[in-house]
Amino acid sequence: MQRKKKSLKKIQASDADRQRIVEAARAHFLSHGFRRVTMDDLAVDLAISKKTLYARFPSKTALLEDVLAHKLASVDAALKEVAREHAHDFSGSLHQLLATAQRELDEIKPPFVRDMRQKAPHVFKMVERRRAELIQRHFEKLFAEGQRAGRVRKDIPAKLIIEILLGAVQAIMNPPKIEELGLTPKGGFVAITKVVLEGALVRARGL
């Protein structure tokens, strides 16, 4: 019994270490890019040994993958909370979904986008897949509810609206195109949703 308690405490300590490392790396990577941030830098910042750091993450790429998984999970949780708080309120839900997505994207700065393009295009493929899943999960349901509420055009299937949104996001929200257009991830998303929603939403009377 005593051994099990010690083993559990050890696992909990290890999980806590991983979480601290991921949170610190997330702040550094997304703001400054991950090419300039070394594992030595993170170890110093966290006041841990490099041995402890590498015991949790064998490489910076492995840490990057965990950072992005953590980021996407937090976005999913935030969008779920919006849907829960604004159930059956299309306008409120749409406004908060967009605001939440924009706030999460605002964390991603240009140096990170450049590094993704140059050093980790394979990791971005994972991001694209997970991002598409998030859009489908949260926005398709919202658009279907909007059609029932008379706020989204019924002559365009909700699934087609989502495909148009996904296509635009896929074409523009990638590192080469973002750089070419001189946009930030947040700016690109705002422009895409504005164009798509202006065509999909039913204008309220008097506007």
Helices and strands as residue ranges (DSSP letters): H 2-32, H 39-46, H 50-56, H 60-85, H 90-105, H 110-119, H 121-148, H 158-172, H 175-181, H 185-200
